[in-house]
Amino acid sequence: MTNPESKPPIVFLSGDRVYLRPVEVSDSDRYRQWLSDPEIRRYMRSFQPITDKMEREYIESTASRPDTITLAVVLKDGDRHIGGTGIHEIRWKDRCGTFGIFIGPPECRKQGYGTEVTRLMVRYAFETLNFNRLDLVTYATNARAIKVYETVGFVREGVRRENVFIEGRYVDELIYSLLAREYFKHTQA
Ligand SMILES: CC(C)(COP(=O)(O)OP(=O)(O)OC[C@H]1O[C@@H](n2cnc3c(N)ncnc32)[C@H](O)[C@@H]1OP(=O)(O)O)[C@@H](O)C(=O)NCCC(=O)NCCS
């Protein structure tokens, strides 16, 4: 039963099963928990322990940065916060930026949420922000992420050979991008 005292959710972007809302400092413990999980860390740049203070400051500083848009991923069913997404290193003159995503709870991965979130963010980038290009970097070992990005239409444009060191070995970084004309060609087909 809905609590009449509870605040209505802030829905910034809405999909079938998830919505995206602003990240709040009160989310910081969940972010710390997820970004400490080796299953997530091995696919992200983060490798150092994150203190409460660091995470709170990161959330606060990101909210006011003009080159970054971050959003929390929430399940419509139960308003459960399950991850984070964002567009970073935005260059407004060049109308481009770099996409990122993670789904935190292990049982929430491989349920189609990552694909849904990626589609929402791609649409936001091209249909709201008027981007010309959205890119991303992933690791050659991250087959699940590669599947999501290729499903949504990202094109592999390059490889940075052995650019990251993960769990004792060097791994290739893959660069993907999607251009506005490619996005609109598919949406208008
Ligand atoms: C990568 C991530 C965002 C994807 O989100 P998700 O909700 O798990 O992904 P989805 O369920 O939407 O889609 C996963 C796809 O990968 C496929 N897949 C799963 N395991 C796979 C594997 N080992 N090899 C290839 N494909 C695989 C699934 O079948 C599914 O494809 P389908 O929709 O055609 O069936 C999520 O798994 C995650 O947060 N991982 C840890 C952090 C991370 O890697 N972030 C991205 C950094 S670039």
The ligand as an SDF file (V2000), in Angstrom:
LIG
                    3D

 48 50  0  0  0  0  0  0  0  0999 V2000
   26.9770   -4.1030  -18.4040 C   0  0  0  0  0  0  0  0  0  0  0  0
   25.6270   -3.8920  -17.7260 C   0  0  0  0  0  0  0  0  0  0  0  0
   25.3570   -2.4140  -17.5700 C   0  0  0  0  0  0  0  0  0  0  0  0
   24.5520   -4.4750  -18.6440 C   0  0  0  0  0  0  0  0  0  0  0  0
   23.3090   -4.3400  -18.0080 O   0  0  0  0  0  0  0  0  0  0  0  0
   22.3590   -5.6190  -17.8580 P   0  0  0  0  0  0  0  0  0  0  0  0
   21.0800   -5.1460  -17.3120 O   0  0  0  0  0  0  0  0  0  0  0  0
   23.0830   -6.6830  -17.1260 O   0  0  0  0  0  0  0  0  0  0  0  0
   22.2050   -6.0320  -19.4040 O   0  0  0  0  0  0  0  0  0  0  0  0
   20.9260   -6.5780  -20.1660 P   0  0  0  0  0  0  0  0  0  0  0  0
   20.2440   -7.5990  -19.3390 O   0  0  0  0  0  0  0  0  0  0  0  0
   20.1010   -5.4460  -20.6680 O   0  0  0  0  0  0  0  0  0  0  0  0
   21.6040   -7.2300  -21.4640 O   0  0  0  0  0  0  0  0  0  0  0  0
   22.6820   -8.1080  -21.3310 C   0  0  0  0  0  0  0  0  0  0  0  0
   22.8800   -8.8120  -22.6670 C   0  0  0  0  0  0  0  0  0  0  0  0
   24.1080   -9.4790  -22.6180 O   0  0  0  0  0  0  0  0  0  0  0  0
   23.9110  -10.8510  -22.8930 C   0  0  0  0  0  0  0  0  0  0  0  0
   24.9100  -11.5420  -22.1060 N   0  0  0  0  0  0  0  0  0  0  0  0
   24.8970  -11.8510  -20.8020 C   0  0  0  0  0  0  0  0  0  0  0  0
   26.0320  -12.4860  -20.4720 N   0  0  0  0  0  0  0  0  0  0  0  0
   26.7800  -12.5310  -21.6020 C   0  0  0  0  0  0  0  0  0  0  0  0
   28.0600  -13.0630  -21.9300 C   0  0  0  0  0  0  0  0  0  0  0  0
   28.8190  -13.6410  -20.9950 N   0  0  0  0  0  0  0  0  0  0  0  0
   28.4910  -12.9440  -23.1930 N   0  0  0  0  0  0  0  0  0  0  0  0
   27.7490  -12.3230  -24.1450 C   0  0  0  0  0  0  0  0  0  0  0  0
   26.5200  -11.8090  -23.8870 N   0  0  0  0  0  0  0  0  0  0  0  0
   26.0670  -11.9270  -22.6510 C   0  0  0  0  0  0  0  0  0  0  0  0
   22.4930  -11.1310  -22.4690 C   0  0  0  0  0  0  0  0  0  0  0  0
   21.9740  -12.2700  -23.1260 O   0  0  0  0  0  0  0  0  0  0  0  0
   21.8110   -9.8660  -22.9110 C   0  0  0  0  0  0  0  0  0  0  0  0
   21.5830   -9.8690  -24.2950 O   0  0  0  0  0  0  0  0  0  0  0  0
   20.0830  -10.0920  -24.8680 P   0  0  0  0  0  0  0  0  0  0  0  0
   19.2990   -8.9040  -24.3930 O   0  0  0  0  0  0  0  0  0  0  0  0
   20.2510  -10.1260  -26.3430 O   0  0  0  0  0  0  0  0  0  0  0  0
   19.6250  -11.3670  -24.2740 O   0  0  0  0  0  0  0  0  0  0  0  0
   25.5610   -4.5960  -16.3330 C   0  0  0  0  0  0  0  0  0  0  0  0
   25.6760   -5.9780  -16.5070 O   0  0  0  0  0  0  0  0  0  0  0  0
   26.5930   -4.0850  -15.3600 C   0  0  0  0  0  0  0  0  0  0  0  0
   26.3640   -3.1160  -14.6920 O   0  0  0  0  0  0  0  0  0  0  0  0
   27.7600   -4.7370  -15.2760 N   0  0  0  0  0  0  0  0  0  0  0  0
   28.8110   -4.3630  -14.3310 C   0  0  0  0  0  0  0  0  0  0  0  0
   29.3760   -2.9530  -14.5830 C   0  0  0  0  0  0  0  0  0  0  0  0
   29.7190   -2.7350  -16.0410 C   0  0  0  0  0  0  0  0  0  0  0  0
   30.2370   -3.6000  -16.7050 O   0  0  0  0  0  0  0  0  0  0  0  0
   29.4050   -1.5250  -16.5410 N   0  0  0  0  0  0  0  0  0  0  0  0
   29.7110   -1.1580  -17.9210 C   0  0  0  0  0  0  0  0  0  0  0  0
   31.1130   -0.6610  -18.0050 C   0  0  0  0  0  0  0  0  0  0  0  0
   31.5490   -0.2530  -19.7040 S   0  0  0  0  0  0  0  0  0  0  0  0
  1  2  1  0
  2  3  1  0
  2  4  1  0
  2 36  1  0
  4  5  1  0
  5  6  1  0
  6  7  2  0
  6  8  1  0
  6  9  1  0
  9 10  1  0
 10 11  2  0
 10 12  1  0
 10 13  1  0
 13 14  1  0
 14 15  1  0
 15 16  1  0
 15 30  1  0
 16 17  1  0
 17 18  1  0
 17 28  1  0
 18 19  1  0
 18 27  1  0
 19 20  2  0
 20 21  1  0
 21 22  1  0
 21 27  2  0
 22 23  1  0
 22 24  2  0
 24 25  1  0
 25 26  2  0
 26 27  1  0
 28 29  1  0
 28 30  1  0
 30 31  1  0
 31 32  1  0
 32 33  2  0
 32 34  1  0
 32 35  1  0
 36 37  1  0
 36 38  1  0
 38 39  2  0
 38 40  1  0
 40 41  1  0
 41 42  1  0
 42 43  1  0
 43 44  2  0
 43 45  1  0
 45 46  1  0
 46 47  1  0
 47 48  1  0
M  END
$$$$
